[in-house]
């Protein structure tokens, strides 16, 4: 599933890269280069252009018999759209089209590696994706699904403009870290980088934290070898993501009126469970639901209970 993006052009690029560059997906310098990299991707896919001229890559998994609903997926930290075919596999049979966007600076989208988009860029990029869907499915009911850090991108958009949306699905939204993340010896050793090397990719996404975030060993193995996924990120990258939801209590929760489903694992030790519950309580949306799943870790889509979680999401989407 993850190897679909590893064309011969991508493999050659990685072979020629430095060690630090290998911690991130290859830089996409132009739309033409992105098209070259994507030449062997089996999924239906396309490109859109954000208002500032940035080329963004997306995948499209259409349903055989469309029921009028579309889900747009925004991926998690350092990831890309490809692995989220797992959502399409669950929703397509019910007639739901699924799109997955590679966020700016990720996957096969342009953007400086090691940086997340600014809040204004996120707003523009998500709106450009919505407009692309509208061009293909003019009367669609559109749902935004955000996984972990992707939920921050969803909320950054929805706090200002939810008119185009029928619903939001937030999978373990990365509002605040679990307290245990700050207490690790590894974290203490890395903290000086906040002052002296803010953009140095010193935080591993494929080490012990990855193993703690999921109960699916095959997911761990594929995530570690995925050529389009970040292996390490910097503190600056994490701060970029936190900036999107920095004041979620007052600047986001009271402003989001779109129907919202929050899905969370009770055994998640990456993201604070208490803060997700608090966000749900503060959320202004009259139609809101919090679904917590026992024993599930941070990664909700690659878990022994993922089939149950996806059925839960499907039922919620189909009811709207």
C-alpha positions as CSV (number, residue, x, y, z in Angstrom):
1,X,0.0,0.0,0.0
2,X,2.8,2.4,0.9
3,X,5.1,1.5,-2.0
4,X,2.8,2.8,-4.7
5,X,4.6,6.1,-4.7
6,X,8.1,4.6,-5.1
7,X,8.6,5.1,-8.8
8,X,12.1,4.7,-10.3
9,X,12.4,8.5,-10.4
10,X,11.7,8.7,-6.7
11,X,14.1,5.9,-5.9
12,X,16.9,7.5,-7.9
13,X,16.3,10.8,-6.1
14,X,16.5,9.1,-2.7
15,X,19.7,7.3,-3.7
16,X,21.4,10.6,-4.5
17,X,20.2,12.3,-1.3
18,X,22.1,13.1,1.9
19,X,21.4,11.4,5.2
20,X,19.4,14.4,6.5
21,X,17.4,14.6,3.3
22,X,16.5,10.9,3.7
23,X,14.7,11.8,7.0
24,X,12.2,13.6,4.9
25,X,10.4,12.8,1.6
26,X,12.1,14.1,-1.6
27,X,11.7,17.8,-2.3
28,X,9.2,18.5,-5.1
29,X,10.5,21.5,-6.9
30,X,7.9,21.8,-9.6
31,X,4.6,20.4,-10.8
32,X,6.4,18.7,-13.6
33,X,8.7,16.9,-11.1
34,X,5.7,15.9,-9.1
35,X,4.1,14.4,-12.2
36,X,7.3,12.5,-12.9
37,X,7.4,11.1,-9.4
38,X,3.7,10.1,-9.5
39,X,4.0,8.3,-12.9
40,X,3.7,4.8,-11.3
41,X,1.1,5.5,-8.6
42,X,-1.8,3.1,-9.2
43,X,-4.4,5.1,-7.4
44,X,-6.4,7.6,-9.4
45,X,-4.8,11.0,-8.7
46,X,-4.5,14.6,-9.8
47,X,-3.0,18.0,-9.0
48,X,-4.4,21.3,-8.0
49,X,-2.9,24.7,-7.6
50,X,-3.3,26.7,-4.4
51,X,-3.8,30.5,-4.8
52,X,-0.1,31.2,-4.2
53,X,0.9,28.9,-7.1
54,X,1.9,25.8,-5.0
55,X,1.1,22.5,-6.7
56,X,-0.7,20.1,-4.5
57,X,-1.1,16.4,-5.1
58,X,-4.3,14.4,-4.3
59,X,-5.7,10.9,-4.7
60,X,-9.2,10.0,-5.6
61,X,-10.9,6.7,-4.7
62,X,-14.4,6.9,-6.3
63,X,-17.3,4.7,-5.3
64,X,-18.8,2.5,-8.0
65,X,-22.3,3.9,-7.2
66,X,-22.0,7.4,-5.7
67,X,-24.6,8.3,-3.0
68,X,-23.9,12.1,-3.0
69,X,-21.3,12.1,-0.2
70,X,-17.6,12.9,-0.4
71,X,-14.9,12.5,2.2
72,X,-11.7,14.5,2.0
73,X,-8.9,13.1,4.2
74,X,-6.1,15.2,5.7
75,X,-3.2,12.9,6.8
76,X,-1.3,12.7,10.1
77,X,2.2,13.9,11.1
78,X,4.9,13.5,8.4
79,X,2.6,11.3,6.3
80,X,0.9,11.5,3.0
81,X,-2.4,10.4,1.4
82,X,-1.5,7.0,0.1
83,X,-2.1,4.8,3.2
84,X,-5.5,6.4,3.7
85,X,-6.9,4.1,1.1
86,X,-8.0,2.1,4.2
87,X,-10.8,4.7,4.6
88,X,-11.8,4.4,0.9
89,X,-11.9,0.6,1.3
90,X,-14.4,1.0,4.1
91,X,-16.5,3.8,2.7
92,X,-16.5,3.2,-1.1
93,X,-18.8,0.1,-0.9
94,X,-21.5,2.4,0.8
95,X,-21.3,4.8,-2.2
96,X,-19.0,7.4,-0.7
97,X,-16.2,9.0,-2.8
98,X,-12.9,9.5,-0.9
99,X,-10.2,12.0,-1.7
100,X,-6.8,12.3,0.1
101,X,-4.7,15.4,-0.1
102,X,-0.9,15.5,0.4
103,X,-0.5,18.6,2.6
104,X,1.9,21.3,1.4
105,X,5.5,20.1,2.0
106,X,4.4,16.5,2.2
107,X,4.2,13.5,-0.1
108,X,4.1,14.7,-3.7
109,X,3.0,18.2,-3.0
110,X,5.3,21.2,-3.4
111,X,6.5,23.1,-0.3
112,X,9.7,23.4,1.7
113,X,10.4,20.1,3.5
114,X,10.5,20.3,7.3
115,X,7.9,23.1,7.5
116,X,4.1,23.0,7.8
117,X,2.0,25.5,6.0
118,X,1.0,28.7,7.8
119,X,-2.6,29.0,9.0
120,X,-3.4,31.2,6.0
121,X,-1.8,28.7,3.6
122,X,-3.7,25.8,5.2
123,X,-7.0,27.7,4.8
124,X,-6.2,28.3,1.2
125,X,-5.0,24.8,0.4
126,X,-8.0,23.1,2.0
127,X,-10.4,25.5,0.2
128,X,-8.6,24.7,-3.1
129,X,-9.2,21.0,-2.5
130,X,-12.9,21.6,-1.7
131,X,-13.2,23.6,-4.9
132,X,-11.6,20.8,-6.9
133,X,-14.1,18.3,-5.5
134,X,-17.0,20.7,-6.3
135,X,-15.8,20.8,-9.9
136,X,-16.1,17.0,-10.1
137,X,-19.1,16.6,-7.7
138,X,-21.0,19.8,-7.8
139,X,-23.8,18.8,-5.4
140,X,-21.8,16.7,-3.0
141,X,-22.2,16.6,0.8
142,X,-18.5,17.1,1.8
143,X,-17.0,15.8,5.0
144,X,-13.4,16.7,6.1
145,X,-11.6,13.9,8.0
146,X,-8.4,14.8,9.8
147,X,-6.1,12.2,11.4
148,X,-4.1,13.5,14.4
149,X,-2.1,16.5,13.1
150,X,-4.5,16.4,10.1
151,X,-7.3,17.3,12.5
152,X,-5.5,20.5,13.3
153,X,-5.6,21.4,9.6
154,X,-9.3,20.6,9.5
155,X,-10.0,22.8,12.5
156,X,-7.9,25.7,11.2
157,X,-10.2,25.7,8.2
158,X,-13.5,25.0,9.9
159,X,-13.1,27.8,12.5
160,X,-13.4,30.4,9.7
161,X,-15.5,28.7,7.0
162,X,-17.7,25.7,7.4
163,X,-20.3,26.7,4.8
164,X,-19.1,24.2,2.3
165,X,-19.1,21.3,4.8
166,X,-21.6,18.8,5.9
167,X,-19.4,17.3,8.7
168,X,-16.0,17.0,10.3
169,X,-14.4,13.8,11.6
170,X,-11.5,14.3,13.9
171,X,-9.4,11.2,14.6
172,X,-7.3,11.7,17.8
173,X,-6.9,15.5,17.2
174,X,-3.5,16.7,18.2
175,X,-4.6,19.5,20.4
176,X,-2.1,18.9,23.2
177,X,0.4,16.1,23.9
178,X,-0.1,13.5,26.6
179,X,1.9,14.5,29.7
180,X,4.1,11.4,29.4
181,X,5.6,12.7,26.2
182,X,7.3,15.5,28.1
183,X,8.7,13.2,30.8
184,X,10.7,10.9,28.6
185,X,14.5,11.0,29.0
186,X,14.7,11.1,25.2
187,X,12.6,14.3,25.2
188,X,14.8,16.0,27.9
189,X,17.9,15.3,25.8
190,X,16.4,16.9,22.7
191,X,14.9,20.0,24.3
192,X,18.0,22.2,23.8
193,X,17.3,22.0,20.1
194,X,14.3,24.3,20.7
195,X,16.8,27.1,21.4
196,X,19.8,26.2,19.2
197,X,18.5,24.0,16.2
198,X,14.8,24.6,15.9
199,X,14.6,23.1,12.4
200,X,17.0,20.2,12.9
201,X,15.0,17.0,12.3
202,X,15.9,15.3,15.6
203,X,12.5,13.8,16.6
204,X,12.0,10.3,15.3
205,X,8.6,9.4,13.9
206,X,9.6,5.7,13.3
207,X,11.2,4.7,16.6
208,X,9.8,3.7,20.0
209,X,7.0,6.3,19.8
210,X,5.7,4.7,16.6
211,X,5.5,1.3,18.3
212,X,3.7,2.8,21.2
213,X,1.2,4.5,19.0
214,X,-0.3,1.4,17.3
215,X,-0.9,-2.3,17.9
216,X,-0.4,-3.1,14.2
217,X,3.1,-4.5,13.6
218,X,2.7,-4.5,9.8
219,X,1.8,-0.8,9.9
220,X,5.0,0.0,11.9
221,X,7.1,-1.9,9.3
222,X,5.5,-0.2,6.3
223,X,5.6,3.2,7.9
224,X,9.4,2.9,8.5
225,X,10.1,2.1,4.8
226,X,7.6,4.4,3.2
227,X,9.6,6.7,0.8
228,X,7.0,9.4,0.9
229,X,6.8,9.7,4.7
230,X,9.0,11.8,7.0
231,X,11.2,9.7,9.3
232,X,12.2,12.6,11.5
233,X,10.8,16.1,12.2
234,X,12.0,19.1,14.1
235,X,10.7,21.0,17.0
236,X,9.9,23.8,14.6
237,X,7.7,21.5,12.6
238,X,5.8,20.5,15.7
239,X,5.4,24.2,16.7
240,X,4.0,24.8,13.2
241,X,1.3,22.2,13.8
242,X,0.5,23.5,17.3
243,X,0.2,27.0,16.0
244,X,-2.8,25.9,14.0
245,X,-4.8,25.2,17.2
246,X,-2.8,27.2,19.7
247,X,-5.9,28.9,21.3
248,X,-8.4,26.1,20.6
249,X,-10.4,26.8,23.8
250,X,-11.4,30.3,22.7
251,X,-10.6,30.7,19.0
252,X,-11.7,27.4,17.6
253,X,-14.2,25.4,19.8
254,X,-16.7,28.3,20.1
255,X,-16.6,29.0,16.4
256,X,-17.0,25.6,14.9
257,X,-20.7,25.0,14.2
258,X,-20.3,22.2,11.6
259,X,-21.5,18.7,12.8
260,X,-18.4,17.1,14.3
261,X,-17.4,13.5,15.3
262,X,-14.4,13.0,17.4
263,X,-12.8,9.5,17.6
264,X,-10.3,8.6,20.2
265,X,-8.5,5.6,21.6
266,X,-8.7,5.3,25.4
267,X,-5.1,4.0,25.5
268,X,-3.7,6.9,23.5
269,X,-0.5,8.1,25.2
270,X,0.5,10.5,22.4
271,X,-2.4,13.0,22.6
272,X,-4.1,14.2,25.8
273,X,-7.4,12.4,26.3
274,X,-8.6,15.0,28.8
275,X,-8.0,17.9,26.4
276,X,-10.0,16.1,23.6
277,X,-12.9,15.6,26.0
278,X,-12.7,19.3,27.0
279,X,-12.7,20.3,23.4
280,X,-15.8,18.2,22.8
281,X,-17.5,19.9,25.7
282,X,-16.6,23.4,24.5
283,X,-17.4,22.8,20.9
284,X,-20.2,25.0,19.7
285,X,-21.6,22.6,17.1
286,X,-25.1,21.5,18.2
287,X,-24.5,18.2,16.4
288,X,-21.4,16.7,18.0
289,X,-20.3,13.2,19.2
290,X,-17.3,11.8,21.0
291,X,-16.5,8.1,20.3
292,X,-13.9,6.5,22.6
293,X,-12.6,3.0,21.9
294,X,-11.1,0.9,24.7
295,X,-7.6,-0.4,24.3
296,X,-7.0,1.5,21.1
297,X,-3.8,3.5,21.0
298,X,-3.2,6.8,19.1
299,X,-3.4,5.2,15.6
300,X,-7.1,4.6,15.1
301,X,-7.0,3.4,11.5
302,X,-4.4,0.7,11.9
303,X,-5.5,-1.2,15.0
304,X,-7.3,-4.5,15.7
305,X,-10.4,-2.4,16.2
306,X,-10.1,-0.3,13.1
307,X,-12.9,-2.2,11.3
308,X,-15.2,-1.3,14.1
309,X,-14.0,2.3,14.1
310,X,-14.5,2.7,10.4
311,X,-18.0,1.2,10.6
312,X,-18.7,3.8,13.4
313,X,-17.5,6.6,11.1
314,X,-19.5,5.3,8.2
315,X,-22.7,5.2,10.2
316,X,-22.2,8.8,11.4
317,X,-21.5,10.1,7.8
318,X,-24.4,8.2,6.3
319,X,-26.8,9.7,8.9
320,X,-26.0,13.2,7.6
